[in-house]
Each structure stands twice: as structure tokens, then as C-alpha cells.
Amino acid sequence: MVFLFRGLRRASTLQFQKRLESTMTSLTKDELLNILRPPYTNSSNIIREAEKLVDYPTSLTGLRCLLNDDIVNLISYFRKLVGSKHLVMKTAKNVLYGDSKNLQPWGLIILLLAKAVKTPSQSSKAIYEKQRQLAELTEMMRTGHHIHTGIVNVPFAKRSKSTESAIFGNKIAILLGDYLLVTANSMLAGLQNADVLYIVSTALRDLSESEFFGERDEQNMPLPGKPKVIKNDEISFEIKGIETDDVLGNSRKEWTARTVYNGVSLLGRSCQASMLLGRQNRETQNFAYHFGCHVGLAWQAAAELQKINESKGQFSLTSAPVLYALEGNPDLYNIIEQAKNDINDVDYEDLKFNILKTDAVDKTKILYEEHAKKAMEYINNIGQNESVDMIKKLINTF
């Protein structure tokens, strides 16, 4: 799914778009998969090596499941929004292209983890097939959730002819996101494992919670908590039932809770479920869960570092550099508070200038290093083999 959008984005000229549109239906599945592969970069080369190890092209996981008439029709409607300012396009850009150096190959991590442990030889092929299905549905759930976040709030009183494009975009975001999530849940039920269903469902609960955590602007975009004196910044990944007042305003606690809610829990639980499908003991399952959470947190910190250092324009107001900057200079909260109705009103250049004057970037680097180190420790507890070595290489690369 990720690279379907990337392939469409590379169709930059109108002439190429028309040609792609006219030939899309005549291409075979393998030809289309080959066309939509991303260009080679240092990180994608390592992903290719890892894919050879698991004998499965996980960078095209979503496409392999979704190339049918229904999804092609949805994508054709989605393409009508190209060039518009609809939030779903910005979401697609940020999620699918924004982290070009940080592809975060979740499905690949799950399959490498599956290869890192031994399974009963008499059923290893059947077990691995289920683990591969788990990797696919995890990627689909993640993408579907992000597409849903691209829905624009258009109050009924403000609707007019000028808002028709926004309303149309909302319909597409809902249909496309629902299609992915429904398909993923159907695949989850197809695993016929009640324990796996329960584990993954807890992650879906967390994804839902993420949309109601802390303050939001009128478009439901997250706003940071008002900074306060820090007493204790430790937080468990078991975030069910946490006290919001105890987390918001505490930079590390708030960032960890938001990040775990917003997807890291899904990666961790899917790693845990992969070990359950592989008939591993409870201790190995727990190692896998914590490994997945630490990998997700490390990659998120790396992505936020890249965003604040290299790009211009908007960045997440709940990213680690922003939260650490607010901790070091609480007066910066005034910049955010003046734009609470719409985060687009924030002066991002001024905010970035002030962030770089604090030690926020250095603290975010330390945050990445700490989680990367812990991920290494947990994967070492699971095994020592070629798959584990490849996982370590991926962690260091991103």
C-alpha cells in the first residue's frame, strides 16, 4: 500500500499520469508490483537484503493483498485529490513519503523475528505462512489508521460549494481506510487463533485511544500538554489506565505514551503475536513485545530528528524535540497556545529556531540511542543468528 501511493506520486507529469491510467488495467500483477518498487537507496538496499533472507518482498505487502477491482477503483478516486490541499493528501505525504530515510519496515521486522527462532519442524511451513499473514495485516492496519487521520472537520454551518472537495476527500479517506482495516481484520480472524486475536485487538484499542489523548485543535491534530515540573519520567509500555494528568506536560512520559498509543503498541503486539504463532514460551513472547516497542520508539525518535533537522515547514507539535524544548524553555508554550484552534497558525520557523537554541535535539538523539540499545538487548535474548544480525543492521540503518 505504501508504495502504491509512492508510485502514483512519481507520476508527476500529466502525460505520464494519463498513460499510467490507460495501461493500469492491462498490466499483470507482477508487472505492476515491479513498476511500483521504490528507487534504490542505502536503506532500501538493506531492506532488499532482509527480504531475501525472509524470502518475501515485504515492501510490497499491502499491494500483494489489495490489487483487485475494488482497491483500483478507490485509488482512481483518490488520485482526483492530487494537487488539492485536503488533509488526507498531507497525511499521505507525511506518512508515506515524509520519512524517505526512515521507511520503518514493520512487516519485515516481524518476519525476521519469526526466522530468528526455531519452530517445530513438522509444521514450520504452516506456522511461517501465518506469521507472514500477520505481518501483512499489521502493515494494513497501520496504513488504514493513518489514512483515517486525514479526515477534515467541515462543520455543517460552514459547508458550501468551496468545501465540496474537502467533503469528497473525507469520503475517500473513510472508504480507503475502512477497506484496509476491514480486510486486515478479516485476515486476523482467518488466523483462527483467539489469543492472537486478543493481543492484536489490544493494539487496535490503543490506536483508538490515541485519537482522544490530550488536547486537540479543531482538526483533531494533537497539541502538547502545558509543561510542568518533572518528578518522575519513567513510564511502562502497559499504558492502559494511565492518568492523563500525570503524563501531559512531562516531556518523556508524554512522548512515550503518545507514541505507544499511536502505533508502537501495534508493532510490539504483532511481534508478540508472531512468537505466539511460532509456539514460543511466554518469556520469549514478552521479549518480542518489548523489542518491538523499543524498535518503534527508536525509529520514531529518528524520524522526528530528521524532520526537525532537514525539512522546512510544519512538524508535529508533540514530537520529542518540541516536548524537550518546552521542558527547557516553558515560555515557548505561548507560541503554541496562541494557535490552539488551528495548528496551521503556529509560526513553525520561529518555533524551530527556538527549539534549536535548547538541548532538545541532543536529548532526542539520546532518546533514540537508549531505545535502540534496549531493542538490541531484547533481540539478543531471543536468539543469535543471521536474522538477528539483519535486525540489528536495520535498527542501526534507520
ROZATOR-954843 format. One record per residue (C-alpha): residue in three letters; x, y, z; residue number from 1. Coordinates in nm, 2 decimals. Each point is the difference from the previous one (the first is absolute). Example, Ala and Ser with C-alpha at 12.3 -4.5 7.8 and 13.67 -1.06 7.14 Angstrom:
<rs>
R   residuo       px       py       pz   num
R       ala     1.23    -0.45     0.78     1
R       ser     0.14     0.34    -0.07     2
</rs>
This chain:
<rs>
R   residuo       px       py       pz   num
R       met     0.00     0.00     0.00     1
R       val     0.28     0.24     0.09     2
R       phe     0.17    -0.04    -0.34     3
R       leu    -0.33     0.03    -0.19     4
R       phe    -0.02     0.36     0.11     5
R       arg     0.37     0.05    -0.05     6
R       gly    -0.04    -0.13    -0.36     7
R       leu    -0.29     0.23    -0.07     8
R       arg     0.20     0.29     0.14     9
R       arg     0.29    -0.06    -0.23    10
R       ala    -0.25     0.03    -0.29    11
R       ser     0.07     0.37     0.01    12
R       thr    -0.09     0.11    -0.36    13
R       leu    -0.35     0.00    -0.13    14
R       gln     0.11    -0.19    -0.31    15
R       phe     0.14    -0.28     0.21    16
R       gln    -0.31     0.00     0.23    17
R       lys    -0.23    -0.05    -0.30    18
R       arg     0.22    -0.28    -0.14    19
R       leu     0.01    -0.17     0.34    20
R       glu    -0.38     0.03     0.03    21
R       ser    -0.06    -0.15    -0.34    22
R       thr     0.24    -0.29     0.05    23
R       met    -0.07    -0.08     0.37    24
R       thr    -0.26    -0.26    -0.08    25
R       ser     0.21    -0.18    -0.27    26
R       leu     0.30    -0.06     0.23    27
R       thr     0.04    -0.33     0.17    28
R       lys     0.04     0.00     0.38    29
R       asp     0.37    -0.08    -0.02    30
R       glu     0.06     0.28    -0.25    31
R       leu    -0.18     0.25     0.21    32
R       leu     0.19    -0.11     0.31    33
R       asn     0.33     0.04    -0.18    34
R       ile    -0.10     0.35    -0.13    35
R       leu    -0.10     0.13     0.34    36
R       arg     0.32    -0.11     0.18    37
R       pro     0.18     0.30     0.15    38
R       pro     0.34     0.12    -0.13    39
R       tyr     0.30    -0.15     0.17    40
R       thr     0.16     0.19     0.29    41
R       asn     0.23    -0.11     0.27    42
R       ser    -0.28    -0.10     0.24    43
R       ser    -0.21    -0.17    -0.28    44
R       asn     0.31    -0.21    -0.10    45
R       ile     0.01    -0.13     0.36    46
R       ile    -0.37    -0.07    -0.02    47
R       arg     0.05    -0.20    -0.32    48
R       glu     0.27    -0.21     0.18    49
R       ala    -0.24    -0.06     0.29    50
R       glu    -0.28    -0.09    -0.24    51
R       lys     0.22    -0.27    -0.16    52
R       leu     0.06    -0.14     0.34    53
R       val    -0.37    -0.04     0.07    54
R       asp    -0.07    -0.09    -0.36    55
R       tyr    -0.28     0.25    -0.03    56
R       pro    -0.02     0.36    -0.14    57
R       thr    -0.16     0.17     0.30    58
R       ser     0.05     0.34    -0.14    59
R       leu    -0.29    -0.09    -0.23    60
R       thr    -0.21    -0.18     0.26    61
R       gly    -0.31     0.22    -0.03    62
R       leu     0.00    -0.01    -0.38    63
R       arg     0.01    -0.37    -0.02    64
R       cys    -0.32    -0.03     0.20    65
R       leu    -0.18     0.29    -0.14    66
R       leu     0.04    -0.01    -0.38    67
R       asn    -0.36    -0.05    -0.09    68
R       asp    -0.28     0.19    -0.17    69
R       asp    -0.13     0.15     0.33    70
R       ile     0.33     0.16     0.10    71
R       val     0.09     0.11    -0.36    72
R       asn    -0.34     0.19    -0.01    73
R       leu     0.07     0.16     0.34    74
R       ile     0.35     0.11    -0.11    75
R       ser    -0.13     0.14    -0.32    76
R       tyr    -0.23     0.23     0.21    77
R       phe     0.28     0.07     0.25    78
R       arg     0.21     0.13    -0.29    79
R       lys    -0.26     0.27    -0.07    80
R       leu     0.12     0.16     0.32    81
R       val     0.36     0.04    -0.13    82
R       gly     0.09     0.37     0.01    83
R       ser    -0.27     0.08     0.25    84
R       lys     0.07     0.12     0.35    85
R       his    -0.22    -0.26     0.17    86
R       leu     0.15    -0.13     0.32    87
R       val     0.00    -0.36    -0.12    88
R       met     0.26     0.10    -0.27    89
R       lys     0.22     0.16     0.27    90
R       thr    -0.05    -0.32     0.21    91
R       ala     0.10    -0.22    -0.29    92
R       lys     0.30     0.22    -0.07    93
R       asn     0.12     0.00     0.36    94
R       val    -0.07    -0.37     0.07    95
R       leu     0.10    -0.15    -0.34    96
R       tyr     0.28     0.23    -0.12    97
R       gly     0.10     0.23     0.28    98
R       asp     0.24    -0.24     0.15    99
R       ser     0.19    -0.10    -0.31   100
R       lys     0.30    -0.10     0.21   101
R       asn    -0.21    -0.17     0.26   102
R       leu    -0.23    -0.25    -0.18   103
R       gln    -0.07    -0.18     0.32   104
R       pro    -0.06    -0.35    -0.15   105
R       trp    -0.23    -0.14     0.27   106
R       gly    -0.10    -0.31    -0.19   107
R       leu     0.36    -0.08    -0.08   108
R       ile     0.09     0.02     0.37   109
R       ile    -0.28    -0.24     0.09   110
R       leu     0.12    -0.26    -0.26   111
R       leu     0.36     0.04     0.10   112
R       leu    -0.10    -0.06     0.36   113
R       ala    -0.19    -0.31    -0.11   114
R       lys     0.31    -0.13    -0.18   115
R       ala     0.21     0.07     0.31   116
R       val    -0.15    -0.28     0.21   117
R       lys    -0.05    -0.37    -0.06   118
R       thr    -0.34    -0.14    -0.06   119
R       pro    -0.12    -0.37     0.00   120
R       ser     0.14    -0.14    -0.32   121
R       gln    -0.31    -0.20    -0.09   122
R       ser    -0.21     0.32    -0.03   123
R       ser     0.25     0.27    -0.06   124
R       lys    -0.13     0.09    -0.35   125
R       ala    -0.36     0.04     0.12   126
R       ile     0.11     0.21     0.30   127
R       tyr     0.22     0.23    -0.21   128
R       glu    -0.30     0.05    -0.24   129
R       lys    -0.21     0.12     0.29   130
R       gln     0.28     0.23     0.12   131
R       arg     0.03     0.14    -0.35   132
R       gln    -0.38     0.07     0.00   133
R       leu     0.04     0.17     0.34   134
R       ala     0.28     0.23    -0.15   135
R       glu    -0.23     0.09    -0.29   136
R       leu    -0.30     0.09     0.22   137
R       thr     0.21     0.20     0.23   138
R       glu     0.12     0.22    -0.28   139
R       met    -0.35     0.04    -0.13   140
R       met    -0.14     0.10     0.35   141
R       arg     0.28     0.25     0.03   142
R       thr    -0.07     0.16    -0.34   143
R       gly    -0.38    -0.01     0.04   144
R       his     0.03     0.19     0.33   145
R       his     0.22     0.27    -0.14   146
R       ile    -0.23     0.05    -0.30   147
R       his    -0.29     0.05     0.24   148
R       thr     0.19     0.28     0.18   149
R       gly    -0.02     0.19    -0.33   150
R       ile    -0.37     0.07     0.04   151
R       val    -0.08     0.38     0.01   152
R       asn    -0.24     0.15     0.24   153
R       val    -0.26     0.20    -0.20   154
R       pro    -0.27     0.14     0.23   155
R       phe    -0.34    -0.02    -0.15   156
R       ala    -0.06     0.37     0.04   157
R       lys     0.32     0.07    -0.21   158
R       arg    -0.08    -0.23    -0.29   159
R       ser    -0.03     0.15    -0.35   160
R       lys     0.12    -0.06    -0.35   161
R       ser     0.35     0.08     0.10   162
R       thr     0.00    -0.28     0.25   163
R       glu    -0.11    -0.27    -0.24   164
R       ser     0.35    -0.11    -0.07   165
R       ala     0.06    -0.05     0.38   166
R       ile    -0.31    -0.20     0.04   167
R       phe     0.08    -0.21    -0.30   168
R       gly     0.35    -0.06     0.14   169
R       asn    -0.15    -0.11     0.33   170
R       lys    -0.21    -0.26    -0.17   171
R       ile     0.30    -0.14    -0.18   172
R       ala     0.21     0.00     0.33   173
R       ile    -0.28    -0.18     0.18   174
R       leu    -0.06    -0.26    -0.28   175
R       leu     0.37    -0.07    -0.05   176
R       gly     0.09    -0.02     0.37   177
R       asp    -0.31    -0.22     0.07   178
R       tyr     0.09    -0.23    -0.29   179
R       leu     0.35    -0.05     0.14   180
R       leu    -0.11    -0.05     0.36   181
R       val    -0.29    -0.24    -0.10   182
R       thr     0.23    -0.20    -0.22   183
R       ala     0.26    -0.02     0.28   184
R       asn    -0.25    -0.11     0.26   185
R       ser    -0.13    -0.27    -0.24   186
R       met     0.35    -0.12    -0.03   187
R       leu     0.04     0.01     0.38   188
R       ala    -0.31    -0.21     0.04   189
R       gly     0.14    -0.24    -0.26   190
R       leu     0.29    -0.09     0.22   191
R       gln    -0.25    -0.18     0.22   192
R       asn     0.19     0.07     0.32   193
R       ala    -0.20     0.16     0.28   194
R       asp     0.32     0.10     0.19   195
R       val     0.15     0.18    -0.30   196
R       leu    -0.34     0.17    -0.06   197
R       tyr     0.00     0.13     0.36   198
R       ile     0.36     0.12    -0.02   199
R       val    -0.04     0.19    -0.32   200
R       ser    -0.34     0.14     0.11   201
R       thr     0.17     0.17     0.30   202
R       ala     0.22     0.18    -0.24   203
R       leu    -0.30     0.11    -0.20   204
R       arg    -0.15     0.13     0.32   205
R       asp     0.31     0.21     0.06   206
R       leu    -0.02     0.14    -0.36   207
R       ser    -0.36     0.12     0.08   208
R       glu     0.12     0.14     0.34   209
R       ser     0.27     0.20    -0.18   210
R       glu    -0.27     0.22    -0.17   211
R       phe    -0.14     0.11     0.33   212
R       phe     0.33     0.05     0.20   213
R       gly     0.07     0.36     0.11   214
R       glu    -0.12     0.32    -0.16   215
R       arg    -0.08     0.04    -0.37   216
R       asp    -0.06     0.29    -0.24   217
R       glu    -0.31     0.03    -0.21   218
R       gln     0.13    -0.26    -0.25   219
R       asn     0.08    -0.24     0.28   220
R       met     0.37     0.05    -0.04   221
R       pro     0.19    -0.07     0.33   222
R       leu     0.12     0.28     0.22   223
R       pro     0.27    -0.04     0.27   224
R       gly    -0.08     0.02     0.37   225
R       lys     0.10     0.31     0.19   226
R       pro     0.35    -0.06     0.14   227
R       lys     0.03    -0.06     0.37   228
R       val     0.26    -0.09     0.26   229
R       ile     0.13    -0.35    -0.06   230
R       lys     0.00    -0.24     0.30   231
R       asn     0.02    -0.34    -0.18   232
R       asp     0.03    -0.06    -0.37   233
R       glu    -0.01    -0.38     0.00   234
R       ile    -0.30    -0.16    -0.17   235
R       ser    -0.09    -0.36    -0.08   236
R       phe    -0.12    -0.13    -0.34   237
R       glu    -0.30    -0.13     0.18   238
R       ile    -0.18     0.33    -0.04   239
R       lys    -0.35    -0.12     0.06   240
R       gly    -0.16     0.21     0.28   241
R       ile     0.27     0.26     0.02   242
R       glu    -0.09     0.33     0.15   243
R       thr     0.01     0.27    -0.27   244
R       asp     0.08     0.28     0.25   245
R       asp     0.30    -0.20     0.11   246
R       val     0.13    -0.02    -0.36   247
R       leu    -0.08     0.32    -0.18   248
R       gly     0.26     0.27     0.05   249
R       asn     0.27    -0.26     0.09   250
R       ser     0.21    -0.01    -0.31   251
R       arg     0.12    -0.36     0.00   252
R       lys    -0.32    -0.15     0.15   253
R       glu    -0.22     0.19    -0.25   254
R       trp     0.21    -0.09    -0.30   255
R       thr     0.02    -0.36     0.09   256
R       ala    -0.37    -0.03     0.08   257
R       arg    -0.10     0.18    -0.33   258
R       thr     0.24    -0.21    -0.21   259
R       val    -0.10    -0.33     0.16   260
R       tyr    -0.37     0.08    -0.04   261
R       asn     0.05     0.12    -0.36   262
R       gly     0.14    -0.32    -0.15   263
R       val     0.30    -0.13     0.20   264
R       ser    -0.24    -0.22     0.20   265
R       leu    -0.11    -0.16    -0.33   266
R       leu     0.36    -0.09    -0.10   267
R       gly     0.07    -0.13     0.35   268
R       arg    -0.31    -0.21     0.02   269
R       ser     0.05    -0.13    -0.35   270
R       cys     0.35    -0.11     0.09   271
R       gln    -0.14    -0.17     0.31   272
R       ala    -0.28    -0.17    -0.21   273
R       ser     0.26    -0.12    -0.25   274
R       met     0.18    -0.19     0.28   275
R       leu    -0.33    -0.14     0.12   276
R       leu    -0.07    -0.13    -0.34   277
R       gly     0.35    -0.14    -0.01   278
R       arg    -0.08    -0.20     0.32   279
R       gln     0.26     0.18     0.21   280
R       asn    -0.02     0.02     0.38   281
R       arg    -0.15     0.30     0.20   282
R       glu     0.35     0.14     0.07   283
R       thr     0.09     0.02    -0.36   284
R       gln    -0.33     0.16    -0.09   285
R       asn     0.06     0.27     0.26   286
R       phe     0.35     0.05    -0.13   287
R       ala    -0.15     0.04    -0.35   288
R       tyr    -0.26     0.25     0.12   289
R       his     0.26     0.22     0.17   290
R       phe     0.23    -0.03    -0.29   291
R       gly    -0.27     0.12    -0.24   292
R       cys    -0.09     0.30     0.22   293
R       his     0.36     0.11     0.04   294
R       val     0.06    -0.03    -0.38   295
R       gly    -0.31     0.20    -0.07   296
R       leu     0.10     0.27     0.25   297
R       ala     0.36     0.02    -0.13   298
R       trp    -0.12     0.03    -0.36   299
R       gln    -0.25     0.27     0.10   300
R       ala     0.26     0.20     0.17   301
R       ala     0.23    -0.03    -0.30   302
R       ala    -0.28     0.12    -0.23   303
R       glu    -0.07     0.30     0.21   304
R       leu     0.37     0.09     0.01   305
R       gln     0.01    -0.01    -0.38   306
R       lys    -0.32     0.21    -0.02   307
R       ile     0.13     0.27     0.23   308
R       asn     0.35     0.01    -0.15   309
R       glu    -0.05    -0.03    -0.37   310
R       ser    -0.35     0.11    -0.10   311
R       lys    -0.18     0.33    -0.02   312
R       gly    -0.36     0.07     0.08   313
R       gln    -0.21    -0.18     0.25   314
R       phe     0.10    -0.27     0.25   315
R       ser    -0.19    -0.18     0.27   316
R       leu    -0.06     0.22     0.31   317
R       thr     0.01    -0.31     0.21   318
R       ser     0.34    -0.13    -0.13   319
R       ala     0.28    -0.06     0.24   320
R       pro     0.21     0.31    -0.10   321
R       val    -0.31     0.23     0.06   322
R       leu    -0.08    -0.16     0.34   323
R       tyr     0.36     0.01     0.11   324
R       ala     0.02     0.36    -0.11   325
R       leu    -0.31     0.09     0.20   326
R       glu     0.16    -0.17     0.30   327
R       gly     0.31     0.21    -0.03   328
R       asn    -0.18     0.32    -0.09   329
R       pro    -0.37     0.00     0.12   330
R       asp    -0.05     0.34    -0.15   331
R       leu    -0.01    -0.16    -0.35   332
R       tyr    -0.34    -0.13     0.09   333
R       asn    -0.13     0.35    -0.06   334
R       ile     0.07    -0.05    -0.38   335
R       ile    -0.21    -0.31     0.00   336
R       glu    -0.28     0.13     0.23   337
R       gln    -0.07     0.29    -0.24   338
R       ala    -0.09    -0.25    -0.27   339
R       lys    -0.20    -0.25     0.19   340
R       asn    -0.30     0.02    -0.24   341
R       asp     0.22    -0.09    -0.30   342
R       ile     0.36    -0.12     0.01   343
R       asn     0.05     0.15    -0.35   344
R       asp     0.01     0.34     0.18   345
R       val     0.32    -0.10     0.18   346
R       asp     0.31     0.18    -0.12   347
R       tyr     0.20    -0.31    -0.06   348
R       glu     0.32     0.17    -0.11   349
R       asp     0.01     0.21     0.32   350
R       leu    -0.08    -0.31     0.21   351
R       lys     0.27    -0.20    -0.17   352
R       phe     0.25     0.28     0.05   353
R       asn    -0.07     0.00     0.37   354
R       ile     0.00    -0.38     0.02   355
R       leu     0.35    -0.01    -0.15   356
R       lys     0.12     0.24     0.27   357
R       thr    -0.08    -0.26     0.27   358
R       asp     0.15    -0.34     0.06   359
R       ala    -0.32    -0.17    -0.14   360
R       val     0.18    -0.15    -0.30   361
R       asp     0.27    -0.15     0.21   362
R       lys    -0.25    -0.15     0.24   363
R       thr    -0.20    -0.15    -0.29   364
R       lys     0.33    -0.16    -0.13   365
R       ile     0.05    -0.15     0.34   366
R       leu    -0.36    -0.12     0.00   367
R       tyr     0.06    -0.18    -0.33   368
R       glu     0.33    -0.15     0.12   369
R       glu    -0.16    -0.13     0.33   370
R       his    -0.29    -0.17    -0.18   371
R       ala     0.22    -0.14    -0.28   372
R       lys     0.23    -0.15     0.27   373
R       lys    -0.29    -0.15     0.19   374
R       ala    -0.13    -0.15    -0.32   375
R       met     0.34    -0.16    -0.06   376
R       glu    -0.01    -0.15     0.35   377
R       tyr    -0.34    -0.15    -0.04   378
R       ile     0.08    -0.15    -0.34   379
R       asn     0.32    -0.15     0.14   380
R       asn    -0.22    -0.18     0.25   381
R       ile    -0.21    -0.15    -0.28   382
R       gly     0.29    -0.15    -0.20   383
R       gln     0.33     0.03    -0.18   384
R       asn    -0.01    -0.07    -0.37   385
R       glu    -0.01     0.16    -0.35   386
R       ser    -0.35     0.14     0.05   387
R       val     0.10     0.17     0.33   388
R       asp     0.30     0.15    -0.17   389
R       met    -0.22     0.14    -0.27   390
R       ile    -0.24     0.15     0.25   391
R       lys     0.30     0.17     0.17   392
R       lys     0.11     0.14    -0.33   393
R       leu    -0.35     0.14    -0.07   394
R       ile    -0.01     0.17     0.34   395
R       asn     0.33     0.17    -0.06   396
R       thr    -0.09     0.10    -0.35   397
R       phe    -0.32     0.19     0.10   398
</rs>
